[in-house]
Each structure stands twice: as structure tokens, then as C-alpha cells.
Amino acid sequence: MRICNRGLKFALVLYYPCSGAGLHVGHPLGYTATDILARFKRMQGFNVLHPMGWDAFGLPAEQYAIEFKSIGFSYDWDREISTTEHDYYKWTRWIFLQLLKRGLAYQAEVPVNWCPALGTVLANEEVIDGVSERGGHPVIRKPMRQWMLKITAYADRLLEDLDDLDWPESIKEMQRNWIGRSEGAEMDFVVINGNSQEEEKRITVYTTRPDTIFGATYLVLAPEHPLLSSLLSQAQSKHVEEYRELSFKKSDLERTELQKEKSGVFTGCYAKNPVNGQATPIWVADYVLGSYGTGAIIAVPAHDTRDFEFAMKYSIPITWVVRPDDGSCGNFERPYSGEGSMINSSCSESGLDINGAASRVIQWLEKSVKGKKKVNYKLRDWLFARQRYWGEPISVIFLDDTGEGIPVPETELPLTLPELDDFTPTGTGEPPLSKAVITKDPLSGKPARREANTIPQWAGSCWYYLRFMDPKNSSALVDTAKEQYWGPVDVYVGGAERAVLHLLYARFWHKVLYDIGVVSTKEPFKSVINQGIILGEVQYTACKDDEGNLISADSVDELAECKQERIPEEKVMKSGDLFVLKDNPNIRLIARAHKMSKSRGNVVNPDDVVLEYGADSLRLYEMFMGPLSGIEGIHRFLARSWRLVVGSASSTGSYPDGTVAVDEEPSIEQLRSLHRCIEKVVLLVIGYGWHVTEEIEGTRFNTGISAMMEFINAAYKTSLGKWAVWCTGLCYAAGGPGKGGATLVHFTVIFLPYINARGYFRWDKLPRSIIEAFVLLLSPYAPHMAEELWSRLGHSNSLAYEPFPKADAAYLKESTAILPVQINGKTRCTIQVEETCTEEEAVRLASLDTKLSMFLDGKFIRKRIYVQGNILSIVIDVPKKAKVAQQ
């Protein structure tokens, strides 16, 4: 990377590539966008940080590196890092030790997805419908001792600081929902036995609507609630245990899915409502999670949809305690969850009356020591351990005699993986590293054992953006001066699928590093941009009835529930806006371009695209973000740009050396076309109003490409037919009617080099200043072709650091006039000309007009009268017969 003297900096970082996946043309999308932006910023004089790294090593990462270089991504490869290298994960381990020192890393017994057949713990996304994604083996929820990171300690800061970030509002809202801050109350329900006597056991519940406590007609415990086993009646014990086993096979997402049918089992036990003393039945249901709140809730079916559905299913009583503003009450068809006046909410025995005053309930709970005000979060602490060999060892040892956990001294980092002959899963839940845990405390020399769990593989990607700023530093995570110069990252680019967890964890770690003085900013990323996805080719699907007969898609109510069959493209035809079977147009098909995936068989390898169309075509196509069929149009645009600058190919297919650029002053028309492309293209006829510079800054690259296409169109805009009319007129003007045929041949020979294959003329002259500026505009998008053109234009140095063109406001103003054109004294039409248009230019433009060509074609111009900006009058010779007819 070349460092400019000026202090402008631009740090541009993107998510690590998913190295384990197969390559397809959708993967380079975000990388192409950031490369365009990086090249643009360099040409604006910024010092640009644009690095690349990997969170895994081996063949996949090497394939990415080779492909990225072939596509022309301008990464600073001197800053390349891998999170799995010792000199990198030394500092990941160091961050963990800082978390441990501050009480932000701890161990806890938590339920995990345990697969007995595979002998390992699986992530939630590795479990589908209760079985392992790999092999389809049964998975159960099993409590295991795990390392946790206390991200909940930063919940408020993570939430509040979102307001100051220049991020998409949708991403910020996703993080707000994931953090899920809510205010409510915790209260204790005392368990009562069959004789209605209080026991020692208490169930603490959390609710965001403590004002509805009088409407609580049952309690719900999560299947993993620690008190559940002690609450079961003899009659219900077997049913509850069977239900728990089924629940433990489901992921949290499956259990809380809003559309799923609610299920549960009565425990046979009751608890006393603290505000009215009523015996409240205790149920167990999997839609309550042990990881949220206290793992127990009060159910108020009259005023909560989920509770209402559950109560209706199991015939549980419903008590209304909120009267809607319209006064209605007791509508058992649906619950009411809005605000209103409190009813049925008083108890003489407890002395609590919250009718009309909902805030009193928390005051009463705290005064009677039966509850308290509570702020809760959906955000859970980060499970920070994996039972795998392949990972970063956790830098903690445990003394044999006391079991005390002791951090490994920082001088001992990095802690590398021990060599094992057998690193397969143990089958017991113990990690593979448990086979090699014997060690000694480096300080006391006492016998000890290593922590056998490893750090999650993506922990290293939570801070790599900092390491890019100082990748070779062996004595610190990042140099203070370099972090203060480059930080925070100006633009961070990646897919929305990692918008919550990855970004949230990175923000958490950054705030911890801020608190201990490692970084100087509260947030890691100024701006976050989510790129779209590249769709594969359109796929056509037909619906079938239960008997296997094809039916029209518009006759099916639920497409997801019907049988479907893939239809080859050659059997499909378009009918209006729809697609139907050729053999039976009454059968409407489902047409959809899906996200590329191996399972759909629609993956397109970028290497194949580069081989057929070139890397620059792929880059521009990525920015149009449409089905792959659009790449031919992009390829044609680049070919037209090449021919405009270099000239047409010879009969052998070769191109001349150099370019057709000339060292002459450009015309007003050329200057306007160029500067509109740079700054603002205002072509009212076809409705464009975009410009390259703004579109690059705003990452709307497709409209920037459109602006350059319009520039090329302007250069090719004159049709051969119109030029023929003009040439004919010039022929007669030069030699008269009798010599027109021979002279037309001469003009055709003169102008033939400017005719392209489609019968259009280029600008007759291509001034160097115009062409060089256009090549610079094109270079961030198509760097390979732009560098070649730049070299052909006579430059020995790369254009990568050339100043990006700037628009001249003088050429952005509209300064045209409507000029009437008369033929033999009669106005035949009007043409649009520049206010400074010369007489020769006015005649040329008039000859190109289709309305005037019928009067000028083959005629000899005897006289011209031109008043600039007012009128053009042309006198032509008219044959005698024509004069009579005209009269």
C-alpha cells in the first residue's frame, strides 16, 4: 500500500470469506463492491486500508486467494492474516485472559445439543428437527459445564450506542430485538401442597405486565427448570418426563416458533398467587425457555395471544383484568393486549387495589418483600466453548489438589494444541483434548490439568479488523498510534446473515478493549453495509395434485404444501407476465431465481465466467445483482468501450496499437457528456438522474455503471442513416447534383473507420482529455481493461493513484436553445442547439433531423441565413415541376 503524505485515511474491511463453502459467483459480490470503493478512495488521495484475511487455512482459503487475485481485488496482501496462525491467536487468547480478569468469563452448567452417535456437542444450526444435520442422528439437550462470556454486562451500552451508528436501520433494529431489553417485575409464587399448605419451594417469575397479575390463571415452567422434577405429582410424573424428553430434542428456535401449535403438560402441583392467595396450577411447556428470565412465567390468557391459545386448548380459566377503552370485555374469541382501565384487580386480604393504578403493584411487591422491579434482556451470555480438537485451546489450567482454575501466564502465550494420535470425539461428552490434559502450574509447579475445551472458531473474527491495522506486531495486539490513525473502521461490508451475532460479539469485545485502554473508540465500525445476493438462473416448477397430475399454480392455495416438479426451460414459454407449459398453456408455472446453492444445482463457478467473459465483465455484472444471464450485456458494454478508445478490429481480428485519441480540444457536447457522467447525468428523455461519483460513495454501483453506459451511448449516438443524409447533402453542396454519386463514395471511404458493426458512428474525433477521463472513471469497476487502455494512451505508470476526475459545474448547466429551421421561407421544424452554436453546427444538426431530411435529401443548398439562437433559414434549388407542385 502506498501511503500518501496527507492525513486522509479510509479503512475498508469486509467479513471474512466463508472458506468451507464451494465457490460461486455470489461470493465475490461484497468483495467487488469494496474493491471499487477502495480504488475510488485511493484516486481521491486517501490512504486506504483494504486488507484480506482468513479464519481457516488450507485449500479453501488458497482457492479464495487465487480467485481474488484473478478478479483484480486490490488488497494489501502485506497485511494478510489468518486467525489460526500462532502469532494471531496468541492475542485472541490474550483477550480471553482480560475477560477472565474482569469477571466477564466464567463457567456454568448449561444445556447443550448432545449427539450420542457422533459423540459431540452440536451448534443450534447443526440440529434439524431433532436430529443431526450430518448423519441424521438423534440429538438431545444435555446439561454440561461450559465457559461463558458475560455479554449481558454490556447489554445497556450495546443498546444505547446503536443510536449513534451510521448503520442500516434494519440491522440496528435486529440488534435491538436480539438484546431485547424489557422492564417489568420479578415476583415469588410459593409452592403449596395438596392440603393447600405452603412449602419451602418458591417459583420466581418475570413479567413485563405486573399490572395483570390478578388475571394470572396458571404458571408455566420451562422443561429444563431446576425445580420441575421436585414439583411433579405421582399421577403426572410419567407424562411430564416424556414431554421433557421430546422438548430436549428441539432447538430453541423450534420451541419458540410463533406459528407452532402450543403444547404442555400439567405438573399436578399448584402455587399461591402472591396478590390474592389463589391456588394457581403449574404447567410445563416448551415455548418457555430456561435461558430467558427465570425460566418461569405467569400466564394471563385474557391479555396475551400465546397464553390465550394455550388456555383454550387445555380448558384453563380466563379472567379479564383490563377493560378496553371502548368498554367491551369478555370476548373469548380473542385476547386483548392493549392498554385500558384495570378491573377485577383488588384483594381485601392483601390490601392491594390496582384498579385504575397499575403502577401500585410493583410498590406493593417490594413493600411486602414478594417481588421487585426488574430489567430483563433476551440477550443470553455467550457460550464460549467447543468440544473439538480443532480449535484454539482455552488458556486456563486446573490444579489437581484444589480444582482451582488458574489463568495461563501471558508470557506462556500462545498456548498451542498438543499433538494427538487420536483426536476423534470421546463419546462421553469430554472433549478430545481430555486425552492430553496433564500438565503443571508454571508458577507453583503443582500437578494440574489443562482446560480441554477449545474456543469457538469464529472468536478470532471478532477483532481481526484491529490486527489488519498492525499485522506484524509481536509485542501488542495493535500499536496505539496505528489504532488511533486507522480506527474506527470507516466501512464494514458483509451479508445480513451475520448482522446480529458476529457484529454484536465484535462490538462487545471492542467495548471491553476500550475499557482497558487498547482502543480509542467506543465502537469498531462507523458504517456497515450489507450487500445483496446473486441469483442463479431462473428455475421453473409445476404443481401436482395428490394423484400426480399437473395443475396450475394459481389453483393452489398453499404452494408449500403441494407436490412440485422441476420443469426444463425448453418446455416453458412466456405468456404475458407469466410462464406456462408449452404443451399445455393452461398450466401456469412457478418461476423463481434462487440464491445459489449446491443443493439446487444452480451454482456458477466464477472461474468459468472469468474464462469466458473476463474478470472485468464479472466485476461489473456483480454490481448489477441480477440473474447471470445479464452478463452478456455487461460484456458488450466493455467491448464498445474498448472499440471507442482503440478503434475497430481488422479483418484478422487484431486491434491497432495505441488509441484513436487526438490531441485536440473537445467539443461542448463531449465535455457535457463527460462531466455529466462524472457528476450528474441528467438525460430527461429516458429518465436518468445519476452520477458516478455519488453512486460510488453511496455504493449504488449499478447506477454508476449506467452513467458510463450513457456516456458510451452518447459517443455512438448518431445512426448511419442520418449520417448518410448529411453526407448526401454535403456531396451536393460540394459538387452539385451531377457529381453526387461519385462524391458520396468518397465521403463513405472517409467516414468508414468511424462506423461500428451495428451501423452507428462514433464521435468523429476523440480528444485525449475526454478519453483519459473516461478511462479513469471506468478503472475502479474494470481495472484490467482500464490499465491496458491507460498504457495505450502513453502512460508508463499505473492509473491506480491518478486523481479521480472532477466535474466542472460549467458543463453541467443547460444552455440550449430551440432553433426554428426554415426551408425556402417556410418553417419546417425546430431543433435543439447550444446557445453558442455555430452556423456550420446548426446546419449539421438540421441535416440529421428526420423531418428536414425529406426536404434536403439530394438538394443543392443555394443560400443559408443564420441568426445565432434565433433562426436558421436554408434556400435550396427546387426543380420546376416541384415548384409548380409547391405553388
N, C-alpha and C positions, 0 to 999 in steps of 0.2 A: 504494500500500500504506500503510495506517495503522500507524504504529509506536507500540506501547504503551510506557508508561514502564518497566514491569517488564522484567527482563533475559532472560526466557524467549525462546528462538528455536527455529525449526523450519525447516530448509532442505530443501525437497522439490523434486527435479529429476527429469526423465524424459528418456529418449532423444529425440533429435531425430526428428521425423516423417520418413518416407522420402518426400521431396517429389516424386520422379519417378513414383511409382505412382498408379494410379487410386484414388479414394476409395471405400471401402465401410464398412459398419457395424462391421467388425472393427477398423478403425484407432482409433476413439475409446476402445477398451476401457481401455487403461492410463491414458489421459488422464482418463477419468471417475473411475477409482479414485483417482488422485492428487488430483483436484479435491475429492472427498468428504473425503479425509483433510485437505486444506488448509483447507477450510471448518470442519471439526471442530476443528482446532487453533486457528484464529482465535477460535472461540467458547469455547475453553478459556483464552484470554488470551495465546496465543503470538504473537510477531512471526513471521509466516510468509513465507518466501522461496519463491514459487511462480511462476517465470518461464516464458517460451517463446521459442524462437529457431529459426533455420533454417540448414541447411548448403547451401542453394541459394536463389537468388532468382528471381523471375519468376512466371508464372501458377500453377504448382502450389503454391508457398508461399502465395500470396494466397488460393487456394481453401481451403487449410487454415485460414488465419487467419479467413476469413469463417465457415467451418463451426464452428470452435472457439468463436467468439463466439455463434453461434446456439444452440449446445448449452449455453451458460452456464458455460463454464470460467472460473474466477475468476483468470486470470493477471494478473500485474503487468505490463501492457503497456508501462509506462515503462522496463522492463528488457529489452525485446525487442532481440535481437541477430541478426546474420547473419554467418556465418563468411566470407562472400565480400565483406564491406564492407572498405574500406581500413583504417579505424580498428580493425578486428578483426584482419585477417590480418597487420597490422603486428606484432602480438605473437606470432602463430604463427611468423612469420619470426624474431622475436627469440628465441623458444625454440630454434629450429633453430641459431641462432648460438651459443647457450650450449652446446648439444650438441656443436657443432663445436669449440668452445674446449676442452671436456673430453675430446676424443678419442672421443666417442660417435657421431659422424657421420663416415663415411669412404666412399671409392669402391672398388668391387670388380667384377671380371668375374664375372657370374653368368648362368646360363641363364634365359631368359625365354620366354614364349609369343609367338612371332612369326608374324603372319599376313601373308604376302606380298601377297595380294589386297587386303586392307584397308590395308596399309602401316603397321601399328601393332602395338604390344605389347598383349596381352590379359591380363586377370587370370585366375586359375585357374577362377573361376566363370563366365567368359565362353567357356570351351572345353568342348565336349561331344563325347565320343567322337572326339577328334582334329580336330574342325572348329569353326569359329567359331559362336557362338550366333546371331550376326547374319549371315545370308547363306550359312552352311554351307560356308565356305571352308576349305581345309586349313591347319592350324596346325602349326608345327614348334618345337622347342626350339632357341634360338639364344643363344649367349653374347654379352652386351652389358655395357658398363661402366655401372654403376648406383650411385646413392647408397644407402647402407645405414645404419641406426641400430643401435647395438650394445646391443640389449636384453639380450643374453646376459650382459653385465657385471652385470646386476641380477637374474640368474636366481635366485640363492640367496635374496635378500631378497624377491623376488616370491613365492617358495615359502614361506619361513618365516613371513612376515607374514599369510598366509592363515589361520593358526590363530587369530588374534585378531579376525577379522572376523565380524560377525553377518550372514552370508550363507547362502543355502540350501546345504546340504552338497553337493548335486548340482553346483552351479555351482563351488564350491571344488574339487571332485574333477575337474571338467572342466579347470580351470586347472592343477591338479597334473599331470594327464595330458599336457596340452599342453606344459608346461615339461619334463616327462619326465626328471627327474634320475635318473641311474643311476651306480653305481660299478663299475669294472672295471679293465681294463688295456689299454694300447696295446703292441703288440709288432711287431717288424720281421721280415718274411719276405724273404729275399734271393732275387732272381730268378736262376734257373740256365738255362744254355743247353742245347742238345741233347747236349753232352758232359758234362753234369752239373757244369759249372764255374760258379762264382759270377760274376755280373755286378755292375756298379756300382749298378744299379737296386734299390731296396728298396720293398716294399709295406708300408705301416703299416696295421695292422688294429686295430679296437677290439672288445673282447668283454666282456660282463658276467659271463661264466663262464670266466675264465682257467684254472680248475681242470680244465676239459675239453679242454685244448689237445692232449693225446695222442689225442683222438678226432677231431681235425680231419682230414677226408679230402679236402677241396677248399677253395679260396678263391673268393669271389665279388666281382667289381668292379662298380660302378655303370656304366652305359653312358657317363656323362659323366666318368668318372675320367680325370685328366690323363695317366696313364701308359698307358692302354689301347692307344692306337694303336701304341706302341713295343713292345708285348708280343705282337703277333699273328704267328703263323706264316704262311708263304706259303699253305699249304693252307686255313687258316681265315680269312684276312683278308677275303675277299669275304662270307662268311657273317656275320661279326661286324659289318661295316659295314652290311649290310642290316638286321640286327637292331637296331643302334643307330638307324637312321632310323625304324624302326617305334616304338621306345621314345620317341623325341623327340616323337612325335605324341600321346603320352599325358600326362595330368596326373599329378601326384604321387599324388593320391587313387586314380586308376585303377591306377597301378602297384603300390600297396601294399594294395589291396583284399584282405582276408583270404580271400574266397571265390573269387577268380580262380584259374585254373589257372596254376601256375608255369611259366615258360619261361626259356630261356637258351641260350647257345652257348659251346662250349669254345674258348678262345683259341689252343690249340695250344702253350701255354707253361706252365712249372712254376716253383714257388718252394720254397725249402727251409724246412721246419718248424724253427724255432729250437731246439726242445727235444729232437728226436730225429733231425734231419737228413734226414727222409724227403722225397722229391720230391712236392710237393702240386700237383695240377692247378689251373689258374686258369681260372675261368669268368666270363662276363659275364651278368648277369640284371637285369631292370628292377625287381625287387622291392627292390633295394638302391638307395638314393638317394645321390647325390653330396653332398647338403646335410646328411646326417646322419653324425656321427662323422667317419671318414676317407674315406668312400665305398667302403670295402672291409671285408669281414667274413671270419672263419673260419667254416666250416660244419661242425657236429658233428651229423650226421644221426641218430645214435642217441639224442640227447637234445634235439632241437628239432623241432617238428612241421613247420615250413616247410622246414627243411633236409632232413628225412626224406622229404617228398613229392617234393622236387626230386631227391634221390638215387635214389629208387625209379624215377622217371620216366626218368632217364638212366643207370641201372645203375651208380651210383657206389658204391664200397665203404663199408661201415658198420662202425665199430669202437666197441664198448661200453667205456666207461671209468667208469661209475657203476653200482654194483650196488644195486638197490632193497633196502629193509630186509627184504623177505620173501625175499631171496636169489635171486630169479628174474633171468635175464639171457638175452639173445639172442632175445627175442621180436620178430621182424621185422614183425609186423603193425602195431605202433605204437611210437612212441618213448617214452622215459621221461625226463621233465623235472624230476622231483623230486630230493630230497636222498637221499643214501645213502653207501656206502663206495666209495672210489676203487679201481679195478682197472686193469690194463694201462697204468699211468701211471708208468713209470720208464724210465730210459735210462742204461746204464753209461757210455756215451761222454760224455754231457753232465754226468753226475753228479747229475742231478735225479731225485728219487724223491718223488712226492707221494701215493703210496698211503696213504690214511688221514690225510693232512695237506694239504688243498687250499690253505692259506694260503702254503705254501712257494713256489708258482710265481711270485708277484709278487716275493718276496725274491730268487729266482734270476734273474729277468729283469733286475731293477735291478742286481744284483751283476755280472752278465755283460754289462751295457750292451746288452741286446737288447729292452728294454721298460721300462715304468714303470707305476705306479698312475695311474689316470686317472678323473676325474669327468666325465661327459658329459651332454648335455642334448638332448632332442628339439627344444627351442626353437631357432628359427633367428633370426638377425638380421633386422631389419625392412627389407624392400626399400622404399625411400623415394623413388621417382622414377616419374614417368609421362611418356610421350612424347606429350603432348597440349598443345594451346594453352590450352584452358580449364582453368586451374588457377592456383595461387599460384607465382610464379617463385621458384626457389631462390636465396638471397641470397649467391651466390659468383660471382666473375669469375676468368678465367684469363689471365695475362699472355702476350702473343704471343711474346715472346722466350725465356721460360723454361718456359712451360706451368704455372707455379706457380699454385695456387688460392689466392685471397685473399678473405676474407670481406668483404662489403659493410659499410661502417661503419654502426653502429646509427643514426647521425644521418641516414643516407640512406633509412631505412625509412619507409613501406612501399615496397617495390620493385614497381611496378605493371607490368601486361602491356603490351608495346609494341603500337601499332596495326599490324595487318597486313591487307593486301588479300586475301591468300590464307593461310588457316590450316588448309588440308587437310593430311593426312599426307604426308610427303615420299616415302614408298615405299621408302626406303633404311634405315629404322630410326632416322634422325636425327629428332628432334622438330620440329614445325612452327616453334618459336621459333628453330631454327637459321638461319632466313631473316632474322633480325634480332638478331644477337648481337654486332655490332661496337660497342664502347664504349671507355671509357678508365678506367684506375685512378684513382679520385677523389683518392688521396693522392699518387701519383707522376706522374700524367698519362700514363703509358705506355699504348700501344695494348693493348687487351685484348678479350676476348670474353666474353659472358655465358654462364652455365650455361643450356643450352637445355631441360633437363628441368624439369618442374614437380612441386610437392609433391602427394601423393595428396589427393583431395578431402575425405577424412574425417579428415585430420590436425587440422583445426580443431576437430573434435568431441571431441578428446582432452582439451580443457581448458576448454570453454565454461562448465562449472559454476562455474569461478572468475570468469569475466567477468560472469556474472549477479550476482555479489556487488558489482561496481563497474563497471557497463557504460559509463559516460561518461568514465572516466579516460583522459586523453591522455598522461600522463607516466609511467604504470606499468601493468603487466599487471593488478594488483589492489592496492588500498591495504592496507597491513599490518594496520591496525586493523580494517578491514571483513572481511578474510580471517580474522582471529583470532576475530571475533564470529560470523560465519556458518559457518565451517568446523569440522569437515568436514561434508559433506552428510549430513543425518540419514537420508533415504530416497531411494534412486535406483531408478527404476522403468523397466522395459523388457522386451522379449521375450528369450527364452532364446537366440534365434538369434545375438545379439551378445554372449553371455555370456563368450566366450573372447577373441577378438581385440580388440574395442572396449574391454572392461573391462581387459584385460591391458595394452594400449597406454596407456590413461588412467592406470593405476597406475604404469607405467614413467615417464611424463612427470611425474607428481606427485612421485615419489621423487627425480627429478632436480631439480625445483623446490624440494623440501625440502632437498636437499643444498646448494643455492646460496642458501638463506635466503628464498625467495619465499613459501613456505607454511610453516605452523607444525605441520602434522600429517604423519605418515608415510603415511597412506592417505587417499584422496579421499572414500570413501563408507562411512559406518558400517554401513548396511543396504542390501541390494539385494533387490528384489522383482521376480519375473518374472510378468507377467500371463499369463492363458491366451489362447485364441483363440476367436473367434466362428465358429461353423459355419454354413454355408449350409443351405438346405433339403435334406431327405433325397433322395438320388438312388438310383434302382433300376436294377440291371444284371442282365442274363441272360447265362448262359454258352452258348457254341455249340461243337459238335463240329467236326471237320475238314470235314464236308460242309455245315456251315452250319445244322444243326438245333439247336433249343434243347434244352439239357439242364439238369438240376437242379444247382444249385451244390454240393449236398452229395455229388455223384458225382465231383467234380473234386478231384484230389489237390493240384495246384498252380494256384491261381486266377490267378496272374500269367502263367501260360503259356497259358491258354485264350483263345479269342476271346470278346469281350464286346460286348453291345449294350445301349444305354440304353433303358429301358422307361418310357413316360409314366406318371404317377401314376394316371391314370384307368383304367389296365389292371391295376392292382395291388390286391390285397386282403390283409388280415392273417389269418393262420391260427395261432392260439396266439401264440407269441413270434416267429414267422417271417412273412416276406412271400412271397406266391406270385402267379402269374398268375391272373387271374380266369377266363380261358378254359381254363386247364389247371392246376389246383391242385397237380399233381404236380411242377410246375417251381418249385423254390424259387429266390428271387432274392437278390442281394446288396444289402443296404440300408445306406447309409452317408451320413452328413452330412460333407461335405468342408470343409476350410478354404477360405474364399472366394478365388477367383482368376478372372481374366478367361478363362483357358483352359477352365475348367469351366462358364463361363456362369452362375455362381451368385452373382455379386456383387450386393449390395443397397446402393443408394446411401442414405447416411444422410439426405440432404436429403428424399428421398421418405418416409422413416419419420417425420421431424420434421413434414412437411406433413400426414401422415395421423393420427399419434398424438400429436404434440407432443414437444418436446425432453426434458421430464421423463420421459416414458414410455421414450424411447430410453436415457436415463441409467440408469434402474432396470433396464431389460432387459439392458443391457451387463453389469451386475453379477450377473445370473443365469447368464450364459455358457452358453446352450443354443441349440438351433435357433431361428430367428427366429419360428417360429410361437408361441412363448411370450409374445410382446409383448402379445397381446390380454389375457391375464390381468393383466399389469402395468398396462395401461391401465384395466382395470376397478377395480383396487385404488385407483388415484389418483382415479377418478371417485367411488368410495364414500367416500374420504376427503374429497373436496370436498363431497359432499352431506351428510355428517355435520356438517360445520362450518357450511356455508352454508344448508342446507335443500334441500328438493326443488324442482325446476323447476316453473314454472307451466305451464298448458296451452299457452302460446305458446313454451315452451322457455327462457324467461328466468328468471334467479335473482334473488331479492330482494337488496337492498343489505344490507351488513353481514353478521352471522352470527347463529346461534341461540344463541350463548353467553350465559349468565346469570351475574350476579354473586352467586352463591350458593356455599355450602360443598359440596365434593364428598362423595359417599358413600365409605364404606370400600372398597366394590367398585371404584369408579372410581379411587381412589387406588392400590389394589393393581394394577390393570391398567396404570396409567400407570407406576408405579415398577418393575414387573417388565419393562416394555418398555424403560425406561431402563437398568436394571442387570441384571436377570435374569428371564427368562420361564421359569417352571417349571410347565408345563402337563403334568402326568404322564399325563393321559388320552391325549394324542396324541404324547407323547414329545419335546416340545421342551425345550431347556435352554440357550437362547442369550440374549444381551443385546446391545443396540445399541452401547453404549459399548465393550465389549470387542471386538466384531466390527469396529468401525471401526478400532480400534488394531491389531487382528490382520489387517486387510484381508480378512476373510471377510465381505464386504459382503452376500452373498446371505442369510446368516442374520440379519443386522441388519434387512434388509427383511422377512424372515419374522416377526421380532418385532413390527414395526409392523403387519404384516397381522393378527397375532393380537390386537393392541390394537383394530384396527378390527372384527375379528370379535366381540370382547367387547362392543363398543358396539352391535352389531347382533344379538346372540346370541339374543334372545327371539323365538320364532316367533309368527305371527299366530294360529295355532290355540290356543296356550297362553294368549295374551292374551285370546282370545275366552272361554275357560273362566273366566279370572279376572274378566273384565268381567261375565259372566253371573252369577257368584257375587255380585259387588258389586251388580248390579242387584236381585237378590232380597233381598240384605241391606238395600238402601235402600228398596225399595217393596213387597216381598213378591211371591209368585208371580203375583198378578193383574195386577201392573203391569210385569212383567219385560220384555215386548216393547217397550213404549214407551221404557223406561229404557235398554235396550240400544242403541237408535238414538242416544240422547243420548250415551252413552259412546263409540260409534263416531265420532260427529262430533268429540268432544273429542280422541280419540287419533289421528284420521286423519292429521294432519300428521306424526306420528312413524312412519307406515308407509311403507316403501320399496316399490319396484316388485316385489320378489320376495316380498312378504308378511311381512317381518320388521320389528320395531320397533327404533328406536334407544333409547338411554337416554332416559328421559322428560325429564331435564334435563341440559344440558351446561355444567357450571361453567367459567367463563373460565380458571381456573388450570389445569384439565386440558387444555383445548383449546389454550391458548397453548403449554404444554409439549410437546404432541404436534406442533404446527406447527414448533417449534424442532428437535425430533427429526427431522422429515421434511426440514428445509431443506438439509442437506448433499447429500441424494440428489436432491431435486426442488426446486431453489431458486426456479424461476419461480412455481410454484403456491404455495410457502410464502410468498414475498414478497407475493403477492396476498392470501393469507389473513391475513397479518400486518397488512397495510394495512386490510383489512376489520375486523380486531379493534380498530382505532382507533389504531394506531401510525403516526407520521409518519416515523420513521427506519427504515432497513434493519435486518433482523434479523441481518445478516452478523457483527456484533460483539456480539450479545447473548450472555450466558453460556449455555453448553450445560447443559441440565437435569442435576441430580444426583439420584441415587436416595436415598431415605430408608430406612434399614435397618428402621425400624419397620413399614414396609408390605411388607417382603419376607418377614416371618415368617409361618408358617402358624398361624392362631389360629381354627380352625374346630372345630365340634363336630357329632357325629351326633345328631340330634334325633328321637326316636320321635314318630310322629303317630298319635293315636287318633281314631277316628270312632265316636261313641256307645259309648265304653268299650272298643273293640277296636282293637289296634294294626294299622294297615293298611300302613304303610311307615316308612322313615326318610328324613330329608332332611339335607343338609349346610348348616349355617348358621354365621355368625360367633358367637364366644363372647359378644359383646356385642349379639347380635341382639335387636331389639325384638319385641314381640308382633305388631305390625302387619306387620313384615317377615317374621316366621315364617309368618303366615297367607298372605301374598302368595306366598312361596316354595312353601308347601304346595299352594296352588291351581294352581301351574304344573306340579306333578308329574302325569304321565300316570296313574299308579296311583290317585292320590287324586281325580282329576277325575271318575272314574266315580261316586264317592260324593257329590261336591259339586255336580256339574252339575245346575242347576235347583233346588237345595235351599236352604231357608231356614235360616241358621245362628242357632240359638236362644241358644247359650252357648259361650264359649271359656274354657279354663283353660290358662294358660301359666306354666311354671316355667322361667326362663331357663337354658338349657344342659341341661335335663333332659327336659322333655316338653311337647307341645302336644296338648291334648285339645279336640275340637270336638264339640258336640252339635247335631244337625240335626233338623228336623222330618221324620218318616218317615210317609208315608200308611199308613192302616190295613192295606190289602192287603199293602203292603211289610213292615209289622210282623209280620203272620202268617207271610209267607214267610221273614222273617228269623228268627222264632222256630223 
